[in-house]
Amino acid sequence: MARRYLNRYIVFLLLADVAFGANIQMKPFTMDWRDNADSLVDVSFLLDAPAGKDGFITIGEGQLEKPNGKRFRIWGVNFTGASCFPSKEDAPIVAEHLARFGINCVRFHFLDSNWSASVFVKDRDDTRALDKQQLDLWDYFVAELKERGIYTNINLNVGRNFRKGDGVRDYEYLGLAKVVNYFDERIQELHREYAGQLLTHYNPYTKSQYRNEPAVATVELVNENSIVEAWMADRLLGRNTGQQRGTWIDITQYYANKLTEKYNAWLTERLSLGELRELRDMSGVGADELVPRLTKNQFAKAPKKRFHLEASFYMELEHDYFTMMYDFLKKDLGVRSLVAGTSDHGHSKSGYPLLTSTSQMDIVDGHVYWQHPSYGTNPKTKRRTFSIKNTPMVDDPFNSTIVQLSRSAVAGKPYTVSETNHPFPSEYACEGIGILAAYAAFHDWDGIYLYTFEHKDPQEWQSKMLGHFDIRPDPVRMCNAAVCAAIFLRGDVRPAIETAARSYSAEQVREGIR
């Protein structure tokens, strides 16, 4: 009898709570980037201003250090496209806002964009001239960041769409021109030219060229770009016949033929006549024919020798490109900042072939997203659609961001993560930054950059979520960013006492591509 009344009482309370809750007016939790007045949420004390005051960030015992030997870590964000060029009125406000949340480095991403504001002059038929007005805005922003203890990471090649006047064959079919940079001499020449223009540019507000600017922590050569990965994904077939500005697209027939010719020249330099004859027999071609390159559906049954030779060719192309660009920056331009090649980013495939090359740079880098949106097109409305799994990462530790990123760290090398996020509208975004900061500190990694703070010009920033990746308007991710800045920068989590290392032979690395 008593239990029956108790149950009725509980039901009554629940219904009352629902009725009361229905009358509550939910209020938006807006992140006002212009309001940087004194607040309890201010961890700018973690920053050491101005950035670079003691000299260039260096490497000591495989870790980032300041010139005085003090450990240095990066807790950063990306600024993408138009957000890289705030007005001179907005720049100091944005810089102050970042400092307040403990951000000590900005990765400038898509400076070379053609879909947004960029450093290229728009009304030319090439991408070989830099826009003085855009550079002036960027210079001023970099100086404001520096004043508050915020370093700069310069990305050299991310979103460049070549134009007719650039003298690039099939420019209108290349999209972001990934992969072809590893074997096309004209594109390599343009990469060097642009690097020279940007890094020797004089910033009147910091009073130094970027190659001599100690507030520049890192220079990255190319973004998410691997010819080995393209081989694994069948993007070297030469079947691209559509004009587009896409990212992950096949090369054209011209470049496919050029790549095959280079491959055969490479084989001729390394194999005896007998070995070449044997390889042609394996490939089913005659003595006067070129050895064809393998496609993805041939990987499994390809003879070991043939497969490993072609894998070595692509890996050598990557190594040669990174070495060439590194030497150009360091020896020809005299760049004093640390250099990263590209990021290990495709976690559905082996990243070790790429790491054999990128680990020769100053810094090794990785990218990862928890449940990146999958995009499609609604067949009826023709509108772009997306989907995400929307499940918690803590329930799937094997596929977690921490486990995925851990494969990319190389013993004796500084390791940064220059892109990571729990993309909106994940209902579990609150878990991402905290877990990442704690485990990154535990692994003693050197830097984390959340992707991205914003894509748009500050004049267009709104107090609502308009995209999957912008963290600026998101109270969940921004509040976590401030708390976790202390965890990571202050060292609230002690690094692991022991390190478990794995090693792979060259044969294992090549075989892992299949």
BELLINVEN-V896090 format. One record per residue. N is the residue number from 0. RES is the residue in one small letter. NEAR is the number of other C-alpha atoms within 10 Angstrom. Layout:
BEGIN
[[N	RES	NEAR] [N	RES	NEAR]]
END
This chain:
BEGIN
[[0	m	5] [1	a	7] [2	r	8] [3	r	8] [4	y	10] [5	l	11] [6	n	11] [7	r	12] [8	y	12] [9	i	11] [10	v	12] [11	f	12] [12	l	12] [13	l	12] [14	l	12] [15	a	12] [16	d	11] [17	v	11] [18	a	11] [19	f	10] [20	g	11] [21	a	10] [22	n	8] [23	i	8] [24	q	7] [25	m	8] [26	k	6] [27	p	9] [28	f	12] [29	t	13] [30	m	17] [31	d	14] [32	w	18] [33	r	13] [34	d	12] [35	n	16] [36	a	10] [37	d	8] [38	s	9] [39	l	7] [40	v	13] [41	d	18] [42	v	18] [43	s	22] [44	f	13] [45	l	18] [46	l	20] [47	d	16] [48	a	18] [49	p	17] [50	a	26] [51	g	21] [52	k	15] [53	d	13] [54	g	13] [55	f	21] [56	i	26] [57	t	20] [58	i	20] [59	g	16] [60	e	9] [61	g	16] [62	q	18] [63	l	27] [64	e	19] [65	k	18] [66	p	17] [67	n	10] [68	g	12] [69	k	10] [70	r	16] [71	f	17] [72	r	25] [73	i	24] [74	w	29] [75	g	29] [76	v	27] [77	n	26] [78	f	23] [79	t	26] [80	g	24] [81	a	23] [82	s	27] [83	c	31] [84	f	29] [85	p	21] [86	s	18] [87	k	15] [88	e	8] [89	d	15] [90	a	23] [91	p	21] [92	i	17] [93	v	20] [94	a	24] [95	e	22] [96	h	20] [97	l	27] [98	a	25] [99	r	24] [100	f	24] [101	g	26] [102	i	30] [103	n	30] [104	c	30] [105	v	30] [106	r	28] [107	f	24] [108	h	26] [109	f	28] [110	l	28] [111	d	23] [112	s	20] [113	n	19] [114	w	13] [115	s	17] [116	a	21] [117	s	25] [118	v	27] [119	f	21] [120	v	17] [121	k	14] [122	d	7] [123	r	12] [124	d	13] [125	d	17] [126	t	22] [127	r	17] [128	a	14] [129	l	18] [130	d	13] [131	k	12] [132	q	12] [133	q	20] [134	l	21] [135	d	18] [136	l	17] [137	w	24] [138	d	23] [139	y	21] [140	f	23] [141	v	26] [142	a	24] [143	e	22] [144	l	28] [145	k	25] [146	e	21] [147	r	22] [148	g	24] [149	i	31] [150	y	28] [151	t	24] [152	n	23] [153	i	22] [154	n	22] [155	l	23] [156	n	24] [157	v	21] [158	g	26] [159	r	21] [160	n	21] [161	f	26] [162	r	17] [163	k	14] [164	g	12] [165	d	15] [166	g	13] [167	v	18] [168	r	17] [169	d	18] [170	y	20] [171	e	18] [172	y	21] [173	l	28] [174	g	22] [175	l	23] [176	a	26] [177	k	25] [178	v	25] [179	v	22] [180	n	21] [181	y	21] [182	f	19] [183	d	15] [184	e	12] [185	r	14] [186	i	19] [187	q	17] [188	e	12] [189	l	18] [190	h	17] [191	r	16] [192	e	12] [193	y	19] [194	a	22] [195	g	17] [196	q	13] [197	l	17] [198	l	21] [199	t	17] [200	h	16] [201	y	18] [202	n	19] [203	p	12] [204	y	13] [205	t	17] [206	k	12] [207	s	14] [208	q	16] [209	y	23] [210	r	22] [211	n	18] [212	e	22] [213	p	22] [214	a	28] [215	v	27] [216	a	25] [217	t	23] [218	v	28] [219	e	24] [220	l	24] [221	v	20] [222	n	20] [223	e	19] [224	n	27] [225	s	27] [226	i	21] [227	v	25] [228	e	22] [229	a	19] [230	w	21] [231	m	20] [232	a	16] [233	d	17] [234	r	22] [235	l	29] [236	l	21] [237	g	17] [238	r	15] [239	n	17] [240	t	14] [241	g	13] [242	q	12] [243	q	15] [244	r	20] [245	g	15] [246	t	15] [247	w	16] [248	i	24] [249	d	27] [250	i	25] [251	t	22] [252	q	16] [253	y	12] [254	y	20] [255	a	20] [256	n	15] [257	k	12] [258	l	21] [259	t	16] [260	e	15] [261	k	14] [262	y	20] [263	n	19] [264	a	12] [265	w	14] [266	l	18] [267	t	13] [268	e	8] [269	r	12] [270	l	12] [271	s	11] [272	l	10] [273	g	9] [274	e	13] [275	l	17] [276	r	15] [277	e	14] [278	l	19] [279	r	19] [280	d	13] [281	m	14] [282	s	17] [283	g	12] [284	v	14] [285	g	11] [286	a	11] [287	d	7] [288	e	10] [289	l	15] [290	v	22] [291	p	16] [292	r	19] [293	l	19] [294	t	15] [295	k	15] [296	n	11] [297	q	12] [298	f	16] [299	a	10] [300	k	9] [301	a	16] [302	p	13] [303	k	13] [304	k	12] [305	r	18] [306	f	20] [307	h	17] [308	l	17] [309	e	21] [310	a	21] [311	s	17] [312	f	17] [313	y	23] [314	m	20] [315	e	18] [316	l	20] [317	e	27] [318	h	21] [319	d	15] [320	y	18] [321	f	23] [322	t	17] [323	m	13] [324	m	19] [325	y	23] [326	d	14] [327	f	16] [328	l	22] [329	k	15] [330	k	11] [331	d	11] [332	l	16] [333	g	14] [334	v	23] [335	r	21] [336	s	24] [337	l	21] [338	v	25] [339	a	25] [340	g	30] [341	t	28] [342	s	28] [343	d	28] [344	h	25] [345	g	16] [346	h	16] [347	s	7] [348	k	14] [349	s	21] [350	g	22] [351	y	20] [352	p	26] [353	l	26] [354	l	26] [355	t	16] [356	s	21] [357	t	24] [358	s	24] [359	q	17] [360	m	20] [361	d	22] [362	i	28] [363	v	25] [364	d	30] [365	g	26] [366	h	25] [367	v	23] [368	y	20] [369	w	24] [370	q	21] [371	h	20] [372	p	20] [373	s	10] [374	y	11] [375	g	12] [376	t	11] [377	n	11] [378	p	8] [379	k	6] [380	t	8] [381	k	9] [382	r	9] [383	r	10] [384	t	12] [385	f	11] [386	s	12] [387	i	15] [388	k	11] [389	n	18] [390	t	13] [391	p	18] [392	m	19] [393	v	13] [394	d	9] [395	d	10] [396	p	12] [397	f	11] [398	n	15] [399	s	20] [400	t	22] [401	i	20] [402	v	12] [403	q	20] [404	l	24] [405	s	15] [406	r	16] [407	s	24] [408	a	22] [409	v	20] [410	a	14] [411	g	13] [412	k	22] [413	p	25] [414	y	29] [415	t	26] [416	v	26] [417	s	25] [418	e	21] [419	t	25] [420	n	25] [421	h	28] [422	p	24] [423	f	21] [424	p	15] [425	s	18] [426	e	12] [427	y	17] [428	a	21] [429	c	17] [430	e	16] [431	g	23] [432	i	24] [433	g	19] [434	i	17] [435	l	20] [436	a	28] [437	a	20] [438	y	19] [439	a	24] [440	a	23] [441	f	17] [442	h	20] [443	d	19] [444	w	23] [445	d	26] [446	g	23] [447	i	27] [448	y	23] [449	l	26] [450	y	27] [451	t	24] [452	f	23] [453	e	22] [454	h	23] [455	k	20] [456	d	18] [457	p	19] [458	q	10] [459	e	9] [460	w	17] [461	q	15] [462	s	14] [463	k	13] [464	m	15] [465	l	11] [466	g	12] [467	h	16] [468	f	23] [469	d	23] [470	i	24] [471	r	24] [472	p	21] [473	d	19] [474	p	16] [475	v	17] [476	r	21] [477	m	18] [478	c	15] [479	n	18] [480	a	23] [481	a	22] [482	v	18] [483	c	22] [484	a	26] [485	a	20] [486	i	18] [487	f	27] [488	l	23] [489	r	12] [490	g	16] [491	d	15] [492	v	18] [493	r	14] [494	p	16] [495	a	11] [496	i	7] [497	e	7] [498	t	9] [499	a	5] [500	a	8] [501	r	8] [502	s	9] [503	y	9] [504	s	8] [505	a	14] [506	e	11] [507	q	12] [508	v	21] [509	r	21] [510	e	16] [511	g	13] [512	i	19] [513	r	17]]
END
